[in-house]
Amino acid sequence: MNRSQFVLLLIVMNILVGFSHLALAQSQAPPSEMPLAPGPPVSTHKGQTVTQTETLTLEELIQEALQRNPEIRAGRGDVDAKRARVPQAGALPDPTLIFGQMNEENIIPFTTLGKNGFSEVYVGITQELPFFGKRALKERVASSEADAEQWAFDFTRRQVIAQVKVAYYDLYYSHKALEIVEKNIELMERFAQIAEALYKVGKGAQADVLKANTEISRLEERLETFRQQKGISQAQINALLNRSPETPLGRPAPVRSAPLPFSFEQLKEMASANFPLLKRDQRMIESRAFALRLAEKEIYPDFGVTFVYHNRGALADYWTIGGTATIPLYFSRKQRRGIEEAGAELAAARERYSNNVALLFFKLKDLYLRATTSDRLARLYGEAITPQETLTLEATTASYETGKVDFLSVIDSAIKLLNDELTYYEHLTKYLKALAELEPFIGVELTR
C-alpha cells in the first residue's frame, strides 16, 4: 500500500468510527429523554419576531387557542344565546292594547261624543295567562337546553385543546425526522466521497459509489415528504389559532413520555362520569321530559284578562272587565299529536344517549389500544432495537476496517439505524397523540 492509499484509509476509518460513536450516544438516551433542539425564528400573530433560541411551547399554543379559536368563540356565543332564552321562555305573553271609538248616528268620529249614550272613546288592555304550570315548564325546558349547550361547549373546548396537542406532536415529529434525515444525508455524502476515493485508487468498487448516491437520492425524497408534513402541521396549528396559514412557527420544545396511569376499566369509569357529551345528552333527556309534561298540559285552556276604560265626554265614564279562555276544540289533530311528538323526542333522546355510551366505550378502547401499543413499541425501539442496531453498525464498521465486510454492508447498517430512529419517534408521537385524544373523554390531563 502506498502513502496516499494509507492516508485515505485512515480518513475512512476515522469518519466511520466517529459516526458510530455518535449514533451510540444518541441511542443510549432513555426514550423519555430524547429532546428536540430549539428552533428557528418565528413571527407571532401580533407581528412580534421571536429569537433564534426561543422554542415553541405547547402551553402557549393552548392558551392562545382558548382565546382565539373560532369554534370555541362560536360555542361560547351559542351558550350565551341559550342562557338568554331561559327568562324569555318563562315570561308572560306581551299584553295587547285595545283602543277605538263608537258613534251612534253616523260614522264620522267623535261627532256624537257626549250627546248619545253609546258614543264613546275607549282604551284598554288584555293580558293572556297560560294555564298554571306551563310557564314554569317552558322555562325548565329552556334551562335544560342551555345546560346541554354548556356541556357541548365544554367538549368543544376540550377537543380543540386535543387538536392543538395532536398537531403539535405531529410538528415535533416532522422536525425530528428532518433532523435525522439531514444528518444521514450528510453522512451518505461522506460515504459517497469515500467510496469514490477508494474506487479511484483501486481499493473499492463502482457499485459502492452508485449505492451511496442512490441512498442520498432516497433520503432527499424522504426529506421532501417530511417537509410537506411539517407544512401541514404548521397550517393546522395556525388554523386552530385563527392565524394565517403562512405564519411561521418555531421548533417545538422537547417532549417527554410518561406511562398511562389508568387501566381501561378506570378510563371507562372516568369517562362515564366526566364525558361532556353524555352530560349533554342527559340534559337533553331532561329537557324532552319537561317538554312532554308541557305538551300534556296543552289540553288545558289558557286564560286572559281584559280591562277597558270608556270615555263618553259629558256623560258618565264607565269601565269594563272581562276575560278569555282558549278552547282545545281540535284536540285530536293538535294537542294529542303534540303529546305524541314530545314522547317520540324523549324516546329518541334516550336512544341517542345509549348510542353515545356505546360509541364512547368503543372510542376509549381504540385509543387505549393505540396508546399502550405505541408506548410498548416506542420503548422497544428506544431501549432495545436502536441500541442493538447501533452496536451492529459499530461491528460492521470494524469489520469493514479489517476487510471482512464490504462497503455496502456499512451503508445498509447505517440506513437501518436511520429507520429505527424514525420509527422510535413515530411511535413516541403516536403514543402522545393517543393520550391527547383521550383527554376530552375522561376530563383528566395526560400530556403537557
C-alpha positions in Angstrom: 0.0 0.0 0.0 1.5 3.4 -1.0 1.4 6.5 1.2 -1.7 8.1 -0.4 -3.7 4.9 0.0 -2.7 4.6 3.6 -3.8 8.2 4.4 -7.1 7.7 2.6 -7.8 4.5 4.6 -7.1 6.3 7.9 -9.6 9.1 6.9 -12.3 6.5 6.1 -11.7 4.7 9.4 -11.9 7.9 11.5 -15.2 9.0 9.8 -16.9 5.7 10.3 -15.8 5.3 13.9 -16.8 8.9 14.7 -20.3 8.3 13.3 -20.8 5.0 15.1 -19.9 6.7 18.4 -22.3 9.5 17.8 -25.1 7.1 16.9 -24.4 5.0 20.1 -24.5 8.1 22.3 -27.9 9.1 20.9 -29.4 5.6 21.1 -28.4 5.1 24.7 -30.6 8.0 25.9 -33.8 6.8 27.6 -36.9 7.1 25.4 -38.4 9.8 27.6 -35.2 11.9 27.4 -34.6 12.3 23.7 -35.2 16.0 23.3 -35.6 18.2 20.3 -33.3 21.2 19.9 -34.5 24.8 19.9 -35.8 26.1 16.6 -35.6 28.9 14.0 -37.1 32.4 14.4 -40.9 32.8 14.0 -43.4 35.6 13.9 -46.3 35.6 16.3 -49.9 36.6 15.3 -49.1 40.0 16.8 -46.2 40.5 14.4 -43.5 40.1 17.0 -40.3 38.5 16.0 -39.2 35.5 18.0 -35.4 35.0 18.6 -33.5 32.1 17.1 -33.2 30.3 20.5 -36.9 30.6 21.5 -38.8 27.4 21.3 -42.5 26.8 20.6 -44.2 25.6 23.7 -47.4 23.7 23.9 -48.8 25.7 26.8 -48.5 28.9 24.8 -50.4 27.4 21.9 -53.2 26.1 24.1 -53.7 29.4 25.8 -53.8 31.3 22.5 -56.2 28.7 21.1 -58.6 29.2 24.0 -58.7 32.9 23.3 -58.7 33.0 19.5 -60.1 29.7 18.2 -63.3 30.5 16.2 -65.0 27.2 17.2 -64.5 28.0 20.9 -65.7 31.6 20.4 -68.8 30.4 18.5 -69.6 27.8 21.1 -69.4 30.4 23.8 -71.8 32.6 21.9 -74.2 29.6 21.5 -74.2 29.1 25.3 -74.9 32.8 25.9 -77.8 32.7 23.4 -79.3 29.6 25.1 -79.0 31.2 28.5 -80.7 34.3 27.2 -83.7 32.2 26.2 -84.4 30.9 29.7 -86.1 34.1 31.1 -87.9 34.6 27.8 -89.5 31.1 28.0 -90.9 31.8 31.4 -92.2 35.3 30.7 -95.9 36.2 30.3 -97.1 36.9 26.8 -97.0 40.5 25.8 -100.2 42.4 26.7 -102.4 43.7 24.0 -103.6 47.3 23.9 -107.2 47.9 22.9 -108.4 51.3 21.6 -111.2 52.8 19.5 -114.3 55.0 19.4 -118.0 54.5 18.9 -120.7 56.8 17.2 -124.4 56.2 17.4 -125.9 58.1 14.4 -123.1 58.4 11.8 -119.6 57.2 11.1 -117.9 60.5 11.4 -115.6 60.1 14.5 -116.4 62.0 17.7 -119.5 63.9 16.3 -121.9 62.4 18.9 -119.5 62.1 21.8 -121.1 63.4 25.0 -124.5 63.6 23.3 -125.6 60.0 22.9 -125.2 57.2 25.4 -123.4 54.8 23.1 -120.9 57.4 21.7 -117.6 56.9 23.4 -113.8 56.7 23.2 -112.3 53.6 24.8 -108.9 52.3 25.7 -108.0 49.1 27.4 -105.5 46.2 27.8 -105.7 42.4 27.5 -103.3 40.1 29.2 -103.0 36.4 28.4 -102.5 34.0 31.3 -101.2 30.5 30.4 -102.6 27.6 32.4 -100.9 27.0 35.7 -97.5 25.3 35.4 -97.0 26.0 31.6 -94.6 28.9 32.1 -92.5 27.0 34.6 -92.2 24.0 32.3 -91.2 26.2 29.4 -88.5 27.8 31.5 -87.3 24.4 32.7 -87.2 23.1 29.0 -85.1 26.2 28.0 -82.8 25.9 31.1 -82.1 22.2 30.4 -81.3 23.0 26.8 -78.9 25.8 28.0 -77.2 23.3 30.3 -76.9 20.9 27.4 -75.3 23.6 25.2 -72.9 24.4 28.0 -71.7 20.7 28.1 -71.4 20.7 24.3 -69.3 23.8 24.6 -67.1 22.2 27.2 -66.5 19.2 24.9 -65.6 21.7 22.0 -63.1 23.4 24.3 -61.5 20.1 25.3 -61.5 18.9 21.7 -59.7 22.0 20.4 -57.0 21.6 23.1 -56.6 17.9 22.0 -56.4 19.0 18.3 -53.7 21.6 19.2 -51.7 18.9 21.1 -52.0 16.4 18.2 -50.8 19.0 15.6 -48.0 20.0 18.0 -46.8 16.4 18.3 -47.0 16.0 14.5 -44.9 19.1 14.1 -42.4 17.8 16.7 -42.1 14.5 14.7 -41.6 16.4 11.4 -38.8 18.5 12.9 -37.1 15.5 14.5 -37.4 13.4 11.3 -35.9 16.3 9.2 -33.1 16.5 11.7 -32.4 12.8 11.5 -32.6 12.6 7.7 -30.5 15.7 7.2 -27.8 14.1 9.4 -27.9 10.9 7.4 -27.7 12.8 4.1 -24.5 14.4 5.3 -23.2 11.0 6.3 -24.1 9.4 3.0 -22.4 12.3 1.2 -19.2 11.5 3.1 -19.7 7.8 2.3 -20.0 8.6 -1.4 -16.8 10.7 -1.3 -15.0 7.8 0.5 -16.3 5.2 -2.0 -15.3 7.4 -4.9 -11.8 8.0 -3.5 -11.3 4.3 -2.8 -12.6 3.4 -6.3 -10.1 5.8 -7.9 -7.1 4.2 -6.1 -8.4 0.7 -6.9 -9.5 -0.2 -3.4 -13.2 0.0 -3.9 -15.9 -0.9 -6.4 -18.0 1.4 -8.6 -21.1 -0.2 -7.1 -20.2 1.3 -3.8 -20.3 4.8 -5.3 -23.6 4.1 -7.1 -25.2 2.7 -3.9 -24.2 5.7 -1.8 -25.5 8.2 -4.4 -28.8 6.2 -4.7 -29.3 6.3 -0.9 -28.7 10.1 -1.0 -31.4 10.5 -3.5 -33.8 8.3 -1.5 -33.0 10.4 1.6 -33.7 13.6 -0.3 -37.1 12.1 -1.3 -37.9 11.4 2.4 -36.7 14.9 3.3 -39.3 16.4 0.9 -42.0 14.2 2.4 -41.2 15.4 6.0 -41.1 19.0 4.8 -44.6 18.6 3.4 -45.8 17.0 6.7 -44.2 19.9 8.6 -46.0 22.4 6.5 -49.3 20.6 7.0 -48.8 20.6 10.8 -47.9 24.3 10.8 -51.0 25.2 8.8 -53.2 23.1 11.1 -51.9 24.8 14.2 -52.3 28.2 12.6 -55.9 27.4 11.7 -56.7 26.3 15.2 -55.2 29.6 16.5 -57.1 31.6 13.8 -53.9 32.7 12.2 -52.8 33.0 8.6 -51.7 29.5 7.3 -48.4 31.0 6.3 -47.5 32.2 9.8 -44.1 30.6 10.6 -43.7 28.6 13.8 -40.6 27.7 15.8 -39.3 24.3 16.7 -41.4 22.5 19.3 -39.9 22.2 22.8 -38.7 18.8 23.9 -41.5 16.3 24.7 -41.5 13.8 27.5 -43.1 10.4 27.6 -44.9 9.3 30.7 -46.8 6.0 31.3 -50.6 5.9 31.1 -51.5 5.7 34.8 -55.0 4.2 34.3 -56.4 0.9 33.3 -59.1 0.5 30.7 -61.7 -0.1 33.4 -60.7 3.1 35.2 -60.9 5.0 31.9 -64.4 3.8 31.4 -65.4 4.9 34.9 -63.8 8.3 34.4 -65.5 8.8 31.0 -68.9 7.8 32.3 -68.6 10.4 35.0 -66.8 13.2 33.0 -67.6 12.9 29.3 -69.3 16.2 28.4 -71.5 14.8 25.6 -73.0 12.3 27.9 -73.9 15.1 30.3 -75.3 17.0 27.4 -77.5 14.0 26.4 -78.7 13.7 30.0 -79.7 17.4 30.0 -81.5 16.8 26.7 -83.4 13.9 28.1 -84.4 16.1 31.0 -85.5 18.8 28.6 -87.5 16.4 26.5 -89.2 15.1 29.6 -90.2 18.6 30.6 -91.4 19.2 27.0 -93.7 16.1 27.3 -95.2 17.4 30.5 -95.8 20.7 28.8 -97.5 19.0 25.8 -99.8 17.2 28.2 -100.8 20.5 29.8 -101.7 21.9 26.4 -105.1 20.2 26.7 -106.0 22.7 29.4 -107.2 26.2 28.3 -105.2 29.4 28.6 -107.0 32.4 30.0 -106.9 36.1 29.5 -108.0 39.2 31.4 -109.4 42.4 29.8 -109.8 45.8 31.3 -111.3 48.7 29.2 -111.9 52.3 30.1 -114.8 54.0 28.2 -115.0 57.9 28.0 -118.4 59.4 26.9 -117.5 63.0 27.0 -120.0 64.9 29.1 -121.8 61.7 30.1 -120.6 59.5 32.9 -117.5 57.3 32.2 -117.5 53.6 32.8 -115.2 50.6 32.9 -115.5 47.0 31.7 -113.6 44.0 33.0 -113.7 40.6 31.2 -111.8 37.5 30.4 -111.0 35.0 27.6 -110.3 31.3 27.5 -108.9 29.1 24.7 -110.9 26.0 23.8 -108.9 22.9 22.7 -111.5 22.2 20.1 -109.1 20.4 17.7 -107.5 18.2 20.4 -107.4 15.1 18.1 -105.3 16.9 15.5 -103.3 19.3 17.6 -102.8 18.6 21.3 -102.8 14.9 21.0 -100.3 15.0 18.2 -98.2 17.3 20.2 -98.1 14.8 23.0 -97.1 12.1 20.6 -94.4 14.3 19.1 -92.9 15.1 22.6 -93.0 11.5 23.6 -91.1 10.5 20.4 -88.5 13.2 21.0 -88.0 11.9 24.6 -87.6 8.3 23.3 -85.1 9.5 20.6 -83.1 11.4 23.2 -82.8 8.3 25.4 -81.7 6.2 22.4 -79.2 8.8 21.4 -77.7 8.7 24.9 -77.4 4.9 24.8 -75.8 5.1 21.3 -73.2 7.7 22.5 -72.4 5.5 25.5 -71.6 2.6 23.2 -69.6 4.8 20.9 -67.7 6.3 23.8 -66.6 2.9 25.1 -65.5 1.9 21.6 -63.5 5.1 21.2 -61.9 4.6 24.6 -60.9 1.0 23.7 -59.5 2.2 20.4 -57.4 5.0 21.9 -56.3 2.8 24.8 -55.0 0.1 22.5 -53.3 2.7 20.3 -51.7 4.3 23.3 -50.5 1.1 25.0 -49.3 -0.4 21.8 -47.4 2.7 20.7 -45.9 3.0 24.2 -44.6 -0.6 24.1 -43.2 -0.2 20.6 -41.5 3.1 21.5 -39.8 1.5 24.4 -38.8 -1.5 22.3 -37.2 0.7 19.7 -35.7 3.2 22.2 -34.3 0.6 24.7 -33.6 -2.4 22.5 -33.7 -2.2 18.7 -31.9 1.2 18.2 -29.1 0.4 20.7 -28.7 -3.1 19.1 -28.6 -1.6 15.6 -26.0 0.9 16.8 -23.8 -1.9 18.0 -24.4 -3.7 14.7 -23.2 -0.6 12.9 -20.1 -0.4 15.1 -19.3 -4.1 14.4 -19.9 -3.6 10.7 -17.6 -0.6 10.6 -14.9 -2.5 12.5 -15.3 -5.5 10.1 -15.0 -3.1 7.1 -11.9 -1.6 8.5 -10.3 -5.1 8.6 -11.7 -6.0 5.2 -14.1 -8.7 6.4 -17.3 -7.0 5.0 -17.8 -4.8 2.0 -18.8 -1.1 1.9 -22.4 -1.8 1.1 -22.8 -3.6 4.4 -21.8 -0.4 6.2 -24.3 1.6 4.2 -27.1 -0.9 4.8 -26.4 -0.8 8.6 -26.5 3.0 8.6 -29.8 3.1 6.8 -31.3 0.5 9.2 -30.2 2.7 12.1 -31.9 5.7 10.4 -35.1 3.9 10.0 -35.0 2.7 13.6 -34.6 6.2 14.9 -37.5 7.5 12.8 -39.7 4.6 13.9 -38.9 5.3 17.5 -40.1 8.9 17.2 -43.1 7.9 15.2 -44.3 5.6 17.9 -43.5 8.1 20.6 -45.6 10.8 18.9 -48.4 8.3 18.2 -48.4 7.5 21.9 -48.6 11.1 22.9 -51.3 11.8 20.4 -53.4 8.9 21.7 -53.1 10.3 25.2 -54.1 13.8 24.0 -57.2 12.3 22.2 -58.2 10.5 25.4 -58.3 13.7 27.5 -61.6 15.1 26.2 -63.4 11.9 27.1 -62.0 11.4 30.6 -61.6 15.0 31.7 -58.0 14.4 33.0 -54.9 15.9 31.6 -52.4 13.1 30.5 -49.9 15.2 28.5 -48.3 18.5 28.8 
